[in-house]
Amino acid sequence: MDVPLWLALLAVGWLGVKLARPPWWLVVVLLLGGYLVADTFLSPTVDSLVK
């Protein structure tokens, strides 16, 4: 079965919010921070740390 990446991330994120119940401001900060870092000079460093 082929599942689009955005759908898998949405499902995992929804489950994480439902099960762990983090504050919404933390979710927004993490999402916005990840989006902003992905376009900077830090992206190769973050990519190597994740792999």
Helices and strands as residue ranges (DSSP letters): H 5-20, H 24-37, H 43-50
